[in-house]
Amino acid sequence: MTGHINRDVILEQHVRLFRGAMGAKFLFMDDNARPHRANIVDECLQSEDITRMDWPAYSTDLNSIEHVWDMLGRRIAARQPPPTCLPELRRALLDEWCNISQD
């Protein structure tokens, strides 16, 4: 992903609309990945008046999605037989994602 893709696909098509529905209490959370911190992304967030939550450079304790990615990775790695192509991987990820407990 690039900063341009992040802005065009994620921010403009999803985050901006969700922020509009949530109103002033909306707080945007992403991580410090390079595409998320590109100048073009910062400019888009500022122009849309979207407040971004500040995160330490890397902290899995504060960023719970990192635990989810780890769990998904372990579940996919444990599959027998493992996915052998992109469509199989997508199906496996979606299946595992839907099986994550809400507790």
Backbone hydrogen bonds, N-H to C=O, Kabsch-Sander energy under -0.5 kcal/mol:
donor,donor_aa,acceptor,acceptor_aa,energy
6,N,2,T,-2.7
7,R,3,G,-2.5
8,D,4,H,-3.1
9,V,5,I,-3.0
10,I,5,I,-0.9
10,I,6,N,-0.9
11,L,6,N,-2.6
12,E,7,R,-2.9
14,H,10,I,-1.5
15,V,10,I,-2.3
16,R,11,L,-3.2
18,F,14,H,-2.5
19,R,15,V,-2.9
20,G,16,R,-1.9
21,A,17,L,-1.7
22,M,18,F,-2.1
23,G,19,R,-2.6
25,K,22,M,-0.6
26,F,23,G,-1.8
28,F,51,T,-3.2
30,D,28,F,-0.5
36,H,33,A,-1.3
37,R,33,A,-1.2
37,R,34,R,-0.7
41,V,38,A,-0.8
42,D,38,A,-2.2
43,E,39,N,-2.8
44,C,40,I,-1.6
45,L,41,V,-2.6
46,Q,42,D,-2.4
47,S,43,E,-2.6
48,E,44,C,-1.7
49,D,46,Q,-1.3
50,I,45,L,-2.9
51,T,49,D,-0.6
53,M,28,F,-3.2
62,L,59,S,-0.7
63,N,59,S,-1.3
64,S,62,L,-0.7
66,E,63,N,-1.7
67,H,64,S,-0.9
68,V,64,S,-1.3
69,W,65,I,-2.7
70,D,66,E,-2.0
71,M,67,H,-2.5
72,L,68,V,-2.9
73,G,69,W,-2.6
74,R,70,D,-2.3
75,R,71,M,-2.4
76,I,72,L,-2.6
77,A,73,G,-2.3
78,A,74,R,-1.5
79,R,75,R,-0.5
79,R,76,I,-1.1
89,L,85,C,-2.4
90,R,86,L,-2.7
91,R,87,P,-2.3
92,A,88,E,-2.6
93,L,89,L,-2.9
94,L,90,R,-2.5
95,D,91,R,-2.6
96,E,92,A,-2.8
97,W,93,L,-2.9
98,C,94,L,-2.3
99,N,95,D,-1.0
100,I,97,W,-1.3
